[in-house]
Amino acid sequence: MSHPPIEVVSFDAAGTLIHLAEPVGVTYSRVATQHGNPVSPESLEKTFTLVWKRTPPPFSRSGDGNEDPDERSWWKRLVADVFKESGHQFQKAAAFESFFEDLYDTFERPGSWMADSETSDLLFRIGRRYRLVIVSNFDSRLRRILRDLNLLHHFETLFLSCEEKLSKPDPLLFKRVSETLGVIPGAILHVGDDPKCDWAGAEAAGFRYFPTGPRGRPLSELPGELSLASP
């Protein structure tokens, strides 16, 4: 069965185009220590991984009873669970509130995220022929992060879970992307590193997908893939 020619390439953000400059546990530990609650990075990294894996994405319509009003609330709940399960819960609510505000802001500051040196050139090459968008479960901080990394200008628009009130792998989010852009699903190639959110989510919505990240292919192979798929 032949595919329609690709018109749009949608990208996941964290883990695909951008990466944390240091492990999550290191950042959590440093900020917690500054707020009077010293915890080892290793303990927080291990607990964060466990909590992250079991926590449904924000606006995921999971029915788990934790329908947070916004992504900041979702993050606050996740971070609180991390410290509780690591055995280093903040004793006073006010202390946790102050810590969380500082932690949340930390992940938006310049230097907290990085992109490979080739990423901007790769986006420029692909963007000369295809429309580029972001489809991400990240929150509104992503715009500043991409701007600081000089990547934001490559994209026509961003579809963020906090604004769409939907999260990958929900097919409704991918459907919204297709309808908003006026492009049929089969003419959109989604690029991402998450087997569930990006690969399965895109496929279920009728998108084509390019698997990247540790369990996929190098992002550097994407231009070649697009060349093969082009009319």
Beta strands, then each sheet from edge to edge (+ up, - down):
strand 1: 8-11
strand 2: 19-20
strand 3: 113-114
strand 4: 131-136
strand 5: 157-160
strand 6: 188-192
strand 7: 208-211
sheet 1: 5+ 4+ 1+ 6+ 7+
sheet 2: 2+ 3-
end
